[in-house]
């Protein structure tokens, strides 16, 4: 609602400034003079012409450009533009000299049987102020060009936004099945060992999938819900792995009033469990989430082992692409991939 009010207030102020523009820097030397519509004919002319030009600007922006110009009917569009220009020039002539018709710019029709003497030539100094016709034409063309510029620019922004939404939908469609595949593998491992924790793991998986189905398509979500989702994921991995891996998981800071894109952190954590766990080697995974002010910092580090997992990296790469699309200037990602450890430090704005 606030955005709508500010939009209309801005347009009202711009329209008011446009209507008062002809009365700025008057010939009397003052910076601004209010129009005298009661007695000053030129003030009435300017007021009417500028009011009509303003109406045409919105008519052109909201109707002619979307319905005609963007429909590739260019000849029709520019024909309408020329006709409206002639109309405004006729209005200027009629208001300034009502005794003239549209084509008569001289003395009018002479009495029958008589010819008027030729009109004396009057030399005007060059470089003076623009004529009424020139002024009207200039303002009219500025309005046409500016409305075209604004409409085309907004259309390009909309196309870019739709393209980004399509890309994000495609990336989300890849992330969710990828996560489900890895988690089902984890529960399958528990079932093979006939582990008593299998039932708990199924419940934890159902909570995770409920979160994905309910919130994955949202643009943003409360940070505490995303943290709770990560808690369930880490707990599920601990249930599956038991004592074969040491997991150092810490969350610090206040999540109240903070928001984040769903599933933007989980791929880095999932990657640590995917490539940092091997029953025959020492496996250490450190996960720390710290919220300070409006920023969240995710630290994930794992000791690199000979993982039996496939090395596709689809989820991680998609998350990096989503970060570049959704947080182009509001995140810093550092990845240290050396011979022994794989470390990720992500700082992202959540406030």
Residue, then its C-alpha position, 0 to 999 in steps of 0.5 A: x500500500x505504501x508503494x502505491x501511495x508513493x507512486x501516485x504522489x510521485x506522479x502528481x508532483x511530476x505532473x504539477x511541475x510539468x504544468x507549471x514549467x511554462x511559468x518559470x523564468x518569466x520575461x518580467x525577470x522573476x524566477x516564477x510567476x503563477x499563471x493568470x488564467x482569468x485575464x492573460x490569454x497566453x497563460x490560458x493557451x500554455x495551460x491548456x496545451x500543457x494539460x493536453x500534452x500531459x494527457x497525451x503522454x499517459x495515453x501514449x505510454x499506457x495505450x499506444x505503445x503497448x497496443x500499437x508500437x509493441x504490436x509492430x504496427x509502426x506505420x500506424x503508430x507514427x501516423x497517429x503521432x503525426x496526426x496528434x502533432x498537427x492537432x496540437x499545432x491547430x489548438x495553438x493557432x485556434x487559441x492564439x488567433x481564433x479568427x484564423x482557420x487551420x490553413x489561414x495564417x494571413x489576413x483571412x479571406x478578403x471581401x468579394x471582388x477585393x484583394x488585400x495588399x501584400x503583407x509587409x515583410x517584418x525582419x525578426x532578429x535571429x536567435x530569439x525565443x522559439x515560436x509558439x509552434x516550435x515550442x509546442x512541437x519541441x515539448x510534444x516530441x520530448x514527451x513522445x521520445x521519453x514515453x518510448x524510452x520509459x516503456x521500452x526500458x520497463x519492458x526490457x526489465x520485465x523480460x530480464x526478470x521473467x528470464x531470471x525466474x525461469x532460470x531459478x525455477x529450473x535450478x530449483x527443479x534440479x536441487x530438490x530431486x538431487x537432495x531427495x536422492x542423497x537422503x534416500x541413499x542415507x536411509x537405505x544404508x540404515x535399512x541395510x544395517x537393520x539399524x533401530x534408528x531407521x524409523x527416526x530417520x524416516x520421520x526426519x526425512x518427512x519433516x525435510x520433505x514437508x519443508x521443501x514442498x511447502x517453502x521451496x518455491x517461496x522467494x524468501x522465508x523466515x531465517x529461523x525456519x531455514x535454520x530448523x531445516x538445516x538442524x533436521x538435516x544435520x541430525x539425520x546425517x548424524x543418525x545415519x553415520x553414528x560414531x563414524x564421523x565427528x560433526x561440529x555444528x554450531x548456530x549463533x546469533x539472533x534469527x528474529x526478523x531475518x529472511x533468506x532464500x530457501x535452500x540457499x545454504x543446504x548444498x554447501x552443508x550437504x557437499x561436506x557430508x557427501x565428500x567428507x565421510x568415509x568409514x575407513x578414514x577419519x572424518x571431521x566436519x565443521x559447520x558454523x552459522x553466525x548471525x551478526x546484524x543483517x548478515x549471516x556467515x556460513x562456515x563449512x569445512x570437511x576433511x577430504x576423504x576418498x568418498x564413494x559418492x558420485x562426484x556430480x556437484x550439481x547441487x553445489x553448482x546450482x546454488x552458486x548460480x542462484x547466489x549470483x542471480x538472487x544476491x548479486x551485490x549482497x553476498x561474498x563466497x570464498x571456497x578453499x579447495x586444497x589437498x586436505x580440506x574443502x572449506x566454504x565461507x559464505x556471507x550473505x545479507x539476511x536483514 
